[in-house]
Amino acid sequence: MRLSCRVFSLDCCDNMETETRSWAKRKWTDFEGFVEGVIYDRDLSVSARLFGLFLHPFSYLFSTIVRLRLFLYMHRFVFKDRPLDCLVLVVGNLTVGGTGKTPVVERFTKELMAKGKKVAILSRGYKSKEEPSPSIWSRIWKKKEESPPKVVSDGTQVLLDSESAGDEPYMLAINLPGAVVLADKNRVKAGRYAIKKFKSEVLILDDGFQYLPIKGTLNLLLVDQTNPFGNQCLLPRGILREPVKHLSRASYVFLTKSEIEPELELLQTIRKYNKSAEIIRCVHKPKFFKEVNGEETKRLNLLHEAYVGVFCGIASPRGFEQLIMRMSGEMRFRRRFLDHHRYREDELDRMFLQAKNAGADVMVTTEKDAVRIPPSYKPVIPFYYVRMEIEIIEGFEDFEEAVAGICFPEKAGESDCKPDAVDSERKSAVA
């Protein structure tokens, strides 16, 4: 009897502990969503505005740290950037997420490989599963060799799943057969590994504009034309990672989501801080629908006159939702998650049941979200992601010409690429 009571007591304690953890996780997720709404100015409630005022001083502090860090790198007082013995193409932005970096990285990689170059993509593997840390004893007493970066793809096969690699490196790996994809916070180490192990001739730093330890040959800065700099505040009050004046560090400026002519004010801002960088306008266009966890592909008329359910966990969901609304008959269900949200099967079951009960015939998500769906998941209604690709509409005729003009100007007869001139402008950014 005593044993039974003890077992019952332990079970109750375990259940209470599990429920407490679940409650705490839900509350933390809600708080993250609230903060995200404040940063992106999506939440205009009184509480959000008050919290925004509270965050303002921290933005000034963050700005000071960013400027100081750049100053120390530019003048090589404390930190030194390290050139690597190959072409280093940096693709990044001034803001947190939502500019469409991954399709740009993908297109540059394809065109470079088509020209016979061995390309390696270096990613930090954001929100990937952490490797087990060595014990304190090992760190103190045992000399441990530096661990190699995660090899997401060795150019012949994909070696890691999205949870281990991070959703963006994994997505690049499955879409770019032949390209090496590495994930590591230390991209100097990853770059050297790619050159030594895979004989890489071109390194592409995915989301590398703020990664100063590597000296980039060219900096490609992406700016979302629909929301270039948010509320002009730095983190944590706004979406800026560094001040707008750091546009001066860009070799080329890509205006993404540029379906209409950019506003004059935006062009003036770019030219105010960077007089030499060529401005390239591009758009993200849907190409087809692909079955999630399947092989079936459908044309873009799939959603014509269909009742659609939509969900996504990306930085800027509105653009995606508007795209699906234009392509479908009617949106019956919509759900937003935090960026990089990893989906559980029970969570998906509830959501799909809600969508079905609301009358949805088909569920649609982004490709980035699709790689975070458990491979074993079986939906109750057809489930697809939309494949998006980038197209240049101004600045170059097409991507092949862009790659030739940007990466190999001496062969293309171009003189736009002047890394030394860019370096001189970089130093002015910290003034």
BELLIN-V686260 format. One record per pair of residues at least 6 apart in sequence whose ideal C-beta (glycine too) atoms are under 8 Angstrom apart, sorted by sequence separation. I is the first residue (numbers start at 1). J is the second residue. D is the distance in Angstrom with one decimal. If there is no record, write none. Layout:
BEGIN
I:J:D / I:J:D
END
This chain:
BEGIN
36:42:7.6 / 37:43:3.2 / 71:77:7.7 / 72:78:4.6 / 73:79:4.8 / 93:99:4.5 / 113:119:5.6 / 138:144:6.1 / 152:158:6.8 / 153:159:6.4 / 173:179:7.6 / 184:190:4.3 / 194:200:4.2 / 205:211:6.2 / 208:214:7.2 / 231:237:7.4 / 232:238:6.5 / 234:240:4.6 / 235:241:6.4 / 247:253:7.1 / 290:296:7.5 / 291:297:7.3 / 314:320:6.7 / 325:331:5.5 / 337:343:7.9 / 392:398:6.1 / 396:402:4.1 / 409:415:6.3 / 72:79:5.0 / 73:80:7.4 / 112:119:5.1 / 152:159:6.4 / 172:179:7.3 / 183:190:7.6 / 231:238:4.7 / 233:240:6.4 / 234:241:7.2 / 255:262:5.8 / 270:277:7.5 / 290:297:5.3 / 291:298:7.8 / 324:331:6.8 / 391:398:8.0 / 392:399:5.9 / 395:402:7.2 / 404:411:6.6 / 405:412:4.7 / 409:416:6.3 / 73:81:5.9 / 93:101:6.7 / 134:142:7.8 / 151:159:5.5 / 152:160:5.0 / 162:170:4.0 / 165:173:7.1 / 173:181:4.4 / 182:190:4.5 / 195:203:7.7 / 208:216:7.0 / 230:238:4.7 / 231:239:7.7 / 232:240:7.1 / 234:242:7.1 / 289:297:6.7 / 290:298:7.8 / 312:320:5.7 / 355:363:5.7 / 365:373:7.9 / 391:399:7.7 / 404:412:4.3 / 409:417:4.5 / 34:43:6.7 / 92:101:6.9 / 151:160:7.5 / 161:170:6.7 / 162:171:7.6 / 172:181:5.4 / 194:203:6.2 / 205:214:6.6 / 229:238:7.8 / 230:239:3.8 / 234:243:6.9 / 270:279:6.4 / 288:297:5.3 / 289:298:4.2 / 312:321:7.6 / 390:399:7.5 / 396:405:6.2 / 405:414:4.6 / 38:48:5.0 / 69:79:7.5 / 91:101:5.6 / 109:119:5.1 / 134:144:5.9 / 150:160:6.2 / 160:170:6.8 / 209:219:6.4 / 229:239:7.5 / 230:240:6.4 / 288:298:6.6 / 289:299:7.5 / 310:320:7.6 / 321:331:7.6 / 392:402:5.9 / 404:414:8.0 / 406:416:7.6 / 37:48:6.2 / 182:193:6.7 / 205:216:6.8 / 229:240:6.0 / 255:266:7.8 / 288:299:6.3 / 289:300:7.2 / 310:321:5.8 / 352:363:6.4 / 401:412:7.6 / 405:416:6.8 / 406:417:6.6 / 109:121:6.4 / 158:170:7.3 / 169:181:5.3 / 182:194:5.9 / 191:203:5.2 / 209:221:6.3 / 227:239:7.9 / 232:244:6.9 / 267:279:7.2 / 288:300:6.5 / 38:51:5.4 / 91:104:5.8 / 152:165:4.3 / 160:173:7.8 / 169:182:7.9 / 287:300:7.7 / 289:302:4.9 / 321:334:6.5 / 34:48:7.2 / 38:52:5.2 / 91:105:5.3 / 150:164:7.0 / 169:183:4.7 / 180:194:5.9 / 286:300:5.8 / 289:303:7.9 / 310:324:5.2 / 150:165:6.2 / 158:173:4.7 / 229:244:5.5 / 370:385:3.9 / 35:51:7.7 / 105:121:6.4 / 131:147:7.0 / 158:174:5.7 / 165:181:7.8 / 308:324:6.2 / 335:351:6.0 / 363:379:6.4 / 369:385:6.9 / 34:51:7.6 / 38:55:7.0 / 91:108:7.3 / 152:169:4.6 / 166:183:5.8 / 253:270:5.8 / 152:170:6.2 / 165:183:5.4 / 180:198:4.8 / 187:205:6.3 / 363:381:5.8 / 365:383:7.7 / 367:385:4.8 / 89:108:6.6 / 131:150:8.0 / 150:169:7.9 / 153:172:8.0 / 262:281:7.2 / 317:336:5.1 / 362:381:6.2 / 363:382:7.1 / 364:383:7.9 / 365:384:7.9 / 366:385:6.0 / 367:386:7.1 / 152:172:7.7 / 153:173:3.8 / 180:200:6.2 / 308:328:4.2 / 361:381:6.6 / 362:382:4.6 / 363:383:4.8 / 364:384:5.6 / 365:385:5.2 / 366:386:6.9 / 367:387:6.1 / 152:173:4.6 / 156:177:8.0 / 187:208:6.9 / 253:274:6.9 / 303:324:6.9 / 307:328:7.7 / 308:329:7.3 / 310:331:6.1 / 333:354:6.4 / 360:381:6.4 / 361:382:7.4 / 362:383:7.4 / 363:384:7.5 / 364:385:7.0 / 367:388:6.8 / 128:150:7.3 / 155:177:7.9 / 247:269:7.5 / 306:328:5.6 / 307:329:6.2 / 308:330:7.0 / 309:331:7.6 / 311:333:7.8 / 333:355:3.9 / 362:384:6.7 / 364:386:6.3 / 366:388:7.9 / 153:176:7.4 / 155:178:5.6 / 160:183:7.9 / 191:214:6.3 / 247:270:5.9 / 258:281:4.1 / 304:327:7.4 / 306:329:5.2 / 307:330:5.3 / 308:331:5.3 / 309:332:6.1 / 310:333:6.9 / 311:334:7.1 / 313:336:7.4 / 332:355:6.9 / 155:179:6.3 / 187:211:5.8 / 250:274:5.7 / 253:277:5.0 / 255:279:6.3 / 258:282:6.2 / 259:283:5.6 / 303:327:4.8 / 304:328:7.4 / 305:329:4.1 / 307:331:8.0 / 308:332:6.6 / 309:333:3.6 / 310:334:5.1 / 311:335:4.1 / 312:336:6.6 / 313:337:3.5 / 315:339:4.8 / 356:380:5.8 / 125:150:6.2 / 155:180:4.9 / 188:213:5.1 / 244:269:6.7 / 248:273:4.9 / 252:277:5.6 / 253:278:7.4 / 255:280:7.0 / 258:283:5.9 / 303:328:3.9 / 304:329:6.8 / 307:332:4.8 / 308:333:7.7 / 309:334:7.4 / 310:335:7.5 / 311:336:7.2 / 312:337:7.0 / 313:338:5.9 / 314:339:5.8 / 333:358:4.7 / 348:373:7.1 / 356:381:5.5 / 153:179:6.7 / 154:180:6.2 / 187:213:7.3 / 188:214:5.7 / 221:247:6.8 / 247:273:4.1 / 248:274:5.1 / 251:277:6.1 / 252:278:5.4 / 253:279:5.0 / 254:280:5.0 / 255:281:4.8 / 256:282:5.8 / 257:283:6.6 / 303:329:7.1 / 311:337:6.9 / 313:339:6.0 / 332:358:4.5 / 343:369:7.7 / 348:374:7.8 / 355:381:6.8 / 125:152:7.8 / 153:180:6.3 / 187:214:5.9 / 246:273:7.6 / 247:274:4.7 / 250:277:4.9 / 252:279:7.9 / 253:280:7.0 / 254:281:7.9 / 255:282:7.0 / 256:283:7.5 / 257:284:6.4 / 300:327:6.6 / 313:340:6.5 / 332:359:4.7 / 333:360:5.0 / 352:379:5.3 / 353:380:6.8 / 153:181:4.3 / 221:249:7.5 / 245:273:4.9 / 252:280:6.1 / 254:282:5.8 / 256:284:6.8 / 313:341:3.5 / 332:360:4.5 / 341:369:7.9 / 352:380:5.2 / 123:152:7.8 / 151:180:7.6 / 152:181:4.1 / 221:250:3.7 / 244:273:6.9 / 343:372:5.6 / 345:374:5.5 / 348:377:5.8 / 352:381:6.3 / 151:181:7.8 / 152:182:6.6 / 219:249:5.7 / 220:250:7.3 / 223:253:6.1 / 225:255:4.8 / 247:277:7.7 / 313:343:7.9 / 333:363:7.7 / 342:372:5.1 / 343:373:5.6 / 344:374:7.6 / 151:182:6.1 / 152:183:5.5 / 210:241:5.7 / 219:250:5.2 / 220:251:6.7 / 221:252:7.1 / 223:254:7.0 / 225:256:6.5 / 226:257:5.0 / 341:372:7.0 / 343:374:7.0 / 345:376:7.5 / 348:379:7.3 / 349:380:8.0 / 352:383:7.8 / 150:182:6.7 / 209:241:7.9 / 210:242:6.7 / 219:251:4.8 / 220:252:5.2 / 221:253:5.2 / 222:254:4.7 / 223:255:5.6 / 224:256:5.6 / 225:257:5.3 / 340:372:7.7 / 345:377:5.5 / 149:182:4.4 / 150:183:4.3 / 218:251:4.5 / 219:252:7.6 / 221:254:7.0 / 223:256:6.9 / 224:257:5.7 / 225:258:4.6 / 129:163:5.4 / 149:183:6.3 / 150:184:6.3 / 172:206:7.2 / 218:252:7.1 / 220:254:6.2 / 222:256:5.4 / 128:163:7.1 / 129:164:5.0 / 149:184:3.5 / 128:164:6.1 / 128:165:5.6 / 149:186:7.6 / 169:206:7.6 / 225:262:5.4 / 286:323:6.7 / 128:166:3.7 / 168:206:6.7 / 228:266:5.6 / 127:166:6.1 / 168:207:7.9 / 125:165:5.9 / 126:166:5.4 / 127:167:7.5 / 149:189:6.3 / 209:249:7.5 / 311:351:6.3 / 324:364:5.6 / 125:166:3.8 / 128:169:7.5 / 148:189:8.0 / 149:190:4.1 / 225:266:6.9 / 228:269:7.7 / 286:327:7.3 / 124:166:7.7 / 126:168:7.0 / 123:166:6.6 / 146:189:6.8 / 155:198:6.6 / 223:266:7.8 / 309:352:7.7 / 125:169:5.5 / 149:193:5.6 / 154:198:7.2 / 123:168:6.2 / 148:193:5.8 / 123:169:4.3 / 309:355:3.5 / 320:366:5.8 / 223:270:7.6 / 121:169:7.3 / 123:172:7.4 / 309:358:7.1 / 121:172:5.7 / 309:360:3.6 / 307:359:5.1 / 308:360:6.0 / 311:363:7.2 / 314:366:5.9 / 307:360:5.3 / 308:361:7.2 / 309:362:7.2 / 310:363:7.5 / 312:365:5.5 / 307:361:4.8 / 308:362:5.8 / 309:363:4.4 / 310:364:5.4 / 311:365:5.7 / 312:366:5.0 / 314:368:6.0 / 121:176:7.6 / 128:183:6.1 / 306:361:4.9 / 307:362:7.8 / 308:363:7.5 / 309:364:7.1 / 310:365:7.2 / 314:369:7.0 / 221:277:7.7 / 225:281:7.9 / 306:362:5.6 / 308:364:5.9 / 312:368:8.0 / 313:369:5.7 / 39:96:7.7 / 312:369:5.2 / 121:179:6.1 / 123:181:7.0 / 125:183:3.2 / 311:369:7.3 / 120:179:7.2 / 121:180:7.0 / 123:182:7.1 / 124:183:6.9 / 125:184:6.9 / 303:362:6.9 / 313:372:7.3 / 119:179:5.1 / 120:180:4.0 / 121:181:4.8 / 122:182:5.5 / 123:183:5.0 / 124:184:7.1 / 125:185:7.6 / 302:362:7.3 / 119:180:7.1 / 120:181:7.4 / 121:182:7.1 / 124:185:5.2 / 303:364:7.1 / 118:180:7.7 / 120:182:6.3 / 122:184:7.5 / 257:319:6.4 / 324:386:7.4 / 109:172:7.5 / 113:176:7.8 / 124:187:7.0 / 323:386:7.5 / 113:178:5.6 / 122:187:4.6 / 102:168:5.5 / 106:172:6.2 / 110:176:6.9 / 113:179:6.4 / 105:172:6.5 / 109:176:5.4 / 122:190:4.8 / 102:171:6.4 / 106:175:5.9 / 122:191:5.9 / 102:172:6.6 / 106:176:6.3 / 109:179:5.2 / 120:191:7.6 / 122:194:7.0 / 309:381:7.5 / 292:365:7.1 / 120:194:3.7 / 120:195:7.9 / 289:364:7.4 / 290:367:7.7 / 120:198:6.0 / 292:370:4.9 / 118:198:6.8 / 120:200:3.9 / 290:370:7.7 / 293:373:6.5 / 118:199:5.8 / 119:200:6.6 / 122:203:5.9 / 126:207:7.7 / 292:373:5.6 / 118:200:5.1 / 119:201:7.4 / 120:202:7.4 / 121:203:7.9 / 122:204:6.9 / 293:375:5.8 / 302:384:7.0 / 118:201:4.7 / 119:202:4.8 / 120:203:5.5 / 121:204:4.9 / 122:205:5.2 / 123:206:4.5 / 124:207:6.9 / 293:376:7.8 / 117:201:5.0 / 118:202:7.1 / 119:203:7.8 / 120:204:7.3 / 122:206:6.7 / 123:207:7.1 / 293:377:6.2 / 117:202:5.0 / 119:204:6.4 / 121:206:5.7 / 292:377:7.9 / 293:378:7.9 / 122:208:7.2 / 298:384:6.6 / 124:211:7.8 / 292:379:7.5 / 227:316:7.0 / 112:202:5.5 / 226:316:8.0 / 293:383:7.8 / 291:382:7.6 / 292:383:4.7 / 224:316:7.1 / 291:383:6.9 / 292:384:6.3 / 226:319:6.7 / 291:384:5.7 / 292:385:5.7 / 290:384:6.2 / 109:204:6.2 / 289:384:4.2 / 290:385:5.7 / 108:204:6.4 / 289:385:7.1 / 289:386:5.7 / 290:387:5.7 / 288:386:7.8 / 289:387:7.2 / 105:204:5.8 / 288:387:5.3 / 286:386:5.1 / 287:387:4.7 / 105:206:5.1 / 286:387:6.9 / 287:388:7.0 / 286:388:5.8 / 287:389:5.3 / 88:191:7.4 / 285:388:6.8 / 84:188:7.8 / 102:206:7.2 / 284:388:4.8 / 285:389:6.1 / 101:206:6.4 / 284:389:7.3 / 285:390:7.6 / 82:188:5.7 / 101:207:5.8 / 284:390:5.7 / 285:391:5.5 / 84:191:4.9 / 283:390:7.2 / 284:391:8.0 / 84:192:6.9 / 282:390:5.4 / 283:391:5.6 / 86:195:6.2 / 282:391:6.2 / 85:195:6.5 / 282:392:4.9 / 283:393:5.9 / 84:195:6.6 / 281:392:7.2 / 282:393:6.3 / 108:220:8.0 / 280:392:6.2 / 281:393:5.2 / 89:202:6.5 / 91:204:6.4 / 92:205:7.3 / 281:394:3.9 / 282:395:7.9 / 86:200:6.5 / 87:201:7.0 / 88:202:7.9 / 89:203:7.0 / 90:204:8.0 / 91:205:6.6 / 93:207:7.7 / 280:394:6.9 / 281:395:6.1 / 86:201:5.5 / 87:202:4.7 / 88:203:4.9 / 89:204:4.8 / 90:205:4.6 / 91:206:6.1 / 92:207:5.4 / 94:209:7.2 / 280:395:3.3 / 86:202:6.2 / 87:203:7.2 / 89:205:7.0 / 91:207:7.2 / 92:208:5.2 / 93:209:6.2 / 104:220:7.2 / 279:395:6.5 / 280:396:6.5 / 86:203:6.0 / 88:205:6.8 / 91:208:6.6 / 92:209:2.6 / 278:395:6.1 / 90:208:4.5 / 91:209:7.8 / 92:210:6.7 / 104:222:6.4 / 84:203:6.4 / 90:209:6.0 / 92:211:7.9 / 90:211:7.6 / 101:222:5.8 / 100:222:6.6 / 280:402:6.9 / 99:222:4.1 / 90:214:7.8 / 99:223:6.7 / 100:224:7.4 / 99:224:4.6 / 88:214:6.2 / 90:216:3.7 / 98:224:5.7 / 88:215:7.1 / 89:216:7.2 / 92:219:7.4 / 94:221:7.0 / 88:216:4.9 / 89:217:6.7 / 90:218:6.8 / 92:220:7.5 / 93:221:6.4 / 88:217:4.7 / 89:218:5.5 / 90:219:4.7 / 91:220:4.9 / 92:221:6.5 / 93:222:4.7 / 94:223:7.3 / 95:224:7.1 / 98:227:7.2 / 84:214:6.5 / 87:217:5.2 / 88:218:7.6 / 90:220:6.5 / 92:222:7.0 / 93:223:6.8 / 81:212:5.8 / 82:213:6.2 / 83:214:7.9 / 84:215:7.7 / 87:218:7.8 / 89:220:6.7 / 91:222:7.0 / 93:224:7.7 / 81:213:5.9 / 82:214:6.2 / 83:215:4.4 / 79:212:7.0 / 81:214:6.3 / 82:215:6.3 / 95:228:8.0 / 79:213:7.2 / 81:215:4.1 / 95:229:6.6 / 256:390:7.6 / 94:229:6.8 / 95:230:6.4 / 258:393:6.7 / 258:394:7.6 / 278:416:5.5 / 73:212:4.5 / 96:235:7.0 / 98:239:8.0 / 70:212:7.0 / 97:239:7.9 / 276:418:7.2 / 69:212:7.1 / 96:239:5.0 / 95:239:4.5 / 95:240:5.8 / 96:241:6.2 / 276:421:6.3 / 277:422:8.0 / 94:240:5.8 / 95:241:6.4 / 276:422:7.7 / 94:241:5.9 / 93:241:7.7 / 94:242:5.8 / 276:425:7.3 / 94:244:6.8 / 104:254:6.5 / 274:425:6.7 / 94:246:6.4 / 104:256:7.6 / 94:247:7.2 / 252:406:6.2 / 251:406:7.8 / 100:256:4.6 / 273:429:7.7 / 99:256:5.4 / 100:257:6.9 / 252:416:7.8 / 251:417:6.5 / 66:234:7.1 / 251:419:7.2 / 63:234:4.9 / 251:422:5.2 / 62:234:5.1 / 70:242:7.5 / 250:422:7.7 / 62:235:5.5 / 167:340:6.4 / 249:422:7.0 / 59:233:5.0 / 60:234:7.9 / 62:236:7.1 / 59:234:4.6 / 66:241:7.5 / 59:235:6.7 / 66:242:4.8 / 67:243:7.3 / 70:246:7.4 / 249:425:7.0 / 56:233:7.3 / 59:236:6.5 / 66:243:7.2 / 248:425:4.4 / 249:426:4.6 / 58:236:5.4 / 59:237:4.1 / 104:282:7.6 / 248:426:6.4 / 58:237:7.0 / 59:238:6.6 / 63:242:7.9 / 163:342:6.9 / 63:243:6.3 / 248:428:5.8 / 249:429:5.7 / 55:236:5.0 / 56:237:5.3 / 103:284:6.1 / 248:429:4.5 / 55:237:4.2 / 246:429:4.7 / 100:284:5.4 / 245:429:5.8 / 52:237:6.0 / 220:406:7.5 / 243:429:7.9 / 218:406:6.4 / 41:230:7.0 / 218:407:7.2 / 40:230:6.8 / 41:231:5.5 / 39:230:7.6 / 39:235:7.4 / 171:367:6.4 / 39:236:6.7 / 171:368:6.3 / 174:371:7.6 / 39:237:7.0 / 38:237:7.7 / 39:238:6.3 / 40:239:6.3 / 218:417:6.4 / 39:239:5.8 / 168:368:7.1 / 171:371:5.2 / 35:236:7.4 / 167:368:5.8 / 170:371:5.4 / 218:419:6.9 / 217:419:6.0 / 219:422:6.9 / 167:371:5.0 / 167:372:5.5 / 202:407:7.5 / 162:371:4.3 / 162:372:5.9 / 127:340:4.6 / 126:340:6.8 / 127:342:7.8 / 98:314:7.1 / 97:314:7.3 / 98:315:3.8 / 97:315:2.9 / 98:316:3.5 / 96:315:6.5 / 97:316:7.0 / 97:339:5.8 / 102:368:7.2 / 107:389:7.1 / 106:389:7.9 / 107:390:5.3 / 106:390:7.9 / 103:388:6.0 / 103:389:6.0 / 104:390:5.6 / 114:400:7.6 / 103:390:4.3 / 100:388:8.0 / 111:399:5.5 / 115:403:7.2 / 111:400:5.6 / 115:404:7.9 / 100:390:6.8 / 108:399:7.7 / 111:402:7.8 / 112:403:6.2 / 107:399:5.1 / 111:403:4.0 / 115:408:7.9 / 108:403:6.2 / 112:407:6.8 / 108:407:8.0 / 36:338:6.5 / 36:339:7.6 / 33:338:6.1 / 32:338:5.6 / 29:338:6.9 / 89:407:6.8 / 87:407:6.4 / 74:426:6.0 / 75:427:7.6 / 74:427:4.9 / 74:429:8.0 / 74:430:6.0 / 70:429:6.6 / 71:430:4.4 / 70:430:5.0 / 67:430:5.6
END
